[in-house]
Amino acid sequence: MIWIRSQDREMLIKVSEFNIKQQRFGDMRKHEIWFDKSFLGVYATKERCLEVLDEIEKAIEESNIMRYEYFQGFSQQLIEYTYKGRQVYQMPKD
């Protein structure tokens, strides 16, 4: 799951799955990314939608593990720990 800010910036929702829908407007086609009944963004091609989903996937992967190191006390013992980070992904313009 990841937090997504819609393309128009009017919605911030926790998203677990995405759908690509093709819309026709006369001779024009637009491709939209949706979560459930929430519109997230519109793009000129299906390929651009897939690129955006790839970016979201990468953001999810990168936000899951963060590593921190610090030294403790006089012995300067190295302490390492990891935790799951939180991230909001902003839907890009076309």
N, C-alpha and C positions, 0 to 999 in steps of 0.2 A: 504494500500500500504506500501511497505517496500523496502529499497535498498538491493540488493543481490550482493555479490561478488561471481563470479563463482568459481567452484572447482579448476580450473587451474589458478585462480586469474587474468585472462586476460580481464575480463569483469565486469563492475559495472553498474547495470541497476535497474531502478525502476520497481518493479513487482507488479501486481495486481491479478494474478491467476497463477496456476501451473498445469501441466499435468505430469502424470507418463506414460512412454512408455516402453514396453518390447522389447528388441532386442535379436535376436538369432545369435550366432556365432558358427555354428556346434552344438555340444552338450551343449555348454555353453549358459546361459541366463544372461543378464544384464538388470537392470532396471534403467531408466534414468529419471531425473526431468528436465522438459522443461518449459519455458515461451514463448509463441508464437513460434517463430522460433529460440529461443536462448537456447542452451544447458547449463544447470546449474551444473549438477553433475551426476555421475553414481555410482550405488550401486549393490551389489550382489543379494539382494532380494527385493521384493516388500515391505516386512515388514520394512526393513531398510529405504526405501524411505518414508514410512508413518511415521517412527520415526523422520526423518529429517523434514517433513512437520509439525509434532507436535511441534518440536523445533522452527520452523519459526513462527508458530501460537503463541506460548508462547512469543517469542521475540516481535511480533507485539503488543500483549496485554500489555506487560511490558513497551513498549516504548510509549504507548498512554498517560499515566498519570504519571507525576512526581510531588511530593509534596515538597514544600519548606516552611520552617518556619524561621522567624527572628524576633527580637525585635526592636521596633522603638522608638527612642527618650528617654527622661528622664522617661517617664511613663512606659517604657518597655512593651508597648502594643504589644501583639503577633499578627503578620501578617502572614497569610497563603495564598498561591496561588498555582495554578496548571497550567501546560501547557503541550502541546504535545511535547514529545521529538522526536528526529530523531535518527535512528539506522541503521547500516549496518550489515547485517547477512552474515557471511562467510560460504559458503557451506563446510561441513566437508568432509574429506577423508573417504573412506569406512572403 
